[in-house]
Amino acid sequence: MKSSTFNRLLSTLTHTGALIPFAWMLWDFFTHNYGPDPIREFTLRTGKTALVLLLLSLACTPINTLFKFRAALRLRRPLGLYSFMYASIHFAIFIGVDYFFNFSLIQDGLLEKRYAIVGLTTGLILLTLAVTSTKGAQRRLKKNWKKLHRLAYIAGILAVIHYIWLVKQGVTQPWYFAGVLILLLTLRVKPVKNWAGSRLKGV
């Protein structure tokens, strides 16, 4: 298979895979296929999807580094933008459906609920990264662009914390995401990256 054909196929699969959760949520919404608390249901589903896509975007660089799979680098931007899309829907449900755009209640909620503050901070970081994801922004920011987009890892950390604080104690799923994030962060440490690369070469 030619490289260009493979890249198009990989891009198509990425876009399709990223949109399936959205289509599924729309189907469940219009067919009333949700639990007794639909607001919480869709809040959790959009937030979880945003986190999964963010972690996948963060995995692209280690995949290229360890497996020399350069095609993965092309997926960082679309995966990051889809993560921002789901995070935006997540936030819209919070302020528009849960709080009915009552900004006094939203302010109280942000002050009283620590997970809301962390979630808002994560959203603002993702917004910044989405706005500066264009080639024009890369040219304008030059070397600072890479420094700025390292905030994606901070967004990942905050998103995991947001998820851990949001769910009830005893729920283990957020910790699986935390484990994946720790692995991705560890693989960026140069000695670990070099060790993992040398081990893979010997396989």
C-alpha positions, 0 to 999 in steps of 0.5 A, spaced: 500 500 500 502 506 498 504 511 503 499 516 501 493 511 501 495 508 507 495 515 510 488 517 507 486 510 510 489 512 517 486 519 517 479 516 515 479 511 520 481 516 526 475 521 524 470 515 523 472 513 530 472 519 533 465 521 531 462 514 533 461 516 540 458 522 538 453 519 533 452 513 539 450 519 544 445 522 539 442 515 537 441 514 545 438 521 546 433 521 541 431 513 542 431 515 550 436 510 551 439 512 557 439 511 565 434 515 570 439 521 570 441 523 563 444 529 565 450 525 569 450 520 563 451 524 558 456 529 562 460 523 564 460 520 556 462 526 553 468 527 558 470 520 558 471 521 550 474 527 551 479 524 556 480 518 551 482 522 545 486 527 549 490 521 551 491 518 544 493 524 542 499 524 547 500 517 545 502 519 538 509 522 539 511 516 544 509 511 538 513 514 533 519 515 538 519 507 540 516 504 533 518 509 528 511 510 526 511 517 523 504 516 521 502 517 528 504 524 528 499 526 523 494 524 528 496 528 534 492 534 531 485 531 529 485 527 536 486 533 540 481 537 536 476 532 537 478 532 544 476 539 545 470 538 541 467 533 546 470 537 552 466 543 549 460 539 549 461 536 556 462 544 558 456 546 554 451 540 558 454 543 565 452 550 564 446 550 559 443 543 561 445 542 568 445 550 570 440 553 565 446 558 564 444 561 571 451 564 572 450 565 579 449 558 580 455 556 576 459 561 580 457 557 586 458 551 583 465 552 581 467 555 588 464 549 592 466 543 587 473 542 586 472 538 580 469 543 577 475 548 577 480 543 575 475 541 569 474 549 567 482 549 567 483 543 563 478 546 558 481 553 557 488 549 556 484 545 551 481 551 548 488 555 547 491 549 544 485 548 539 486 556 537 493 555 536 493 548 532 494 551 525 500 552 521 499 559 521 500 559 529 506 555 528 509 560 524 507 566 528 509 562 535 516 559 532 519 555 538 514 557 543 509 553 539 512 547 542 513 549 549 506 552 549 503 545 546 507 541 552 501 544 556 497 538 553 500 534 558 498 538 564 491 538 561 491 530 561 493 531 568 488 535 570 483 531 566 484 525 570 484 529 577 477 532 574 475 525 573 477 522 579 474 527 584 468 527 580 466 520 581 464 516 587 470 513 591 471 506 590 470 507 582 476 504 579 476 506 572 479 513 573 485 510 575 486 506 569 486 513 565 491 515 570 496 509 569 496 510 562 497 518 563 503 516 567 506 511 562 506 516 557 509 521 561 514 516 563 516 515 556 518 522 555 523 521 560 530 521 556 533 515 560 526 511 560 525 513 552 532 510 550 531 504 554 525 502 551 527 504 544 533 499 545 529 494 548 524 494 542 530 494 537 532 487 540 525 484 539 
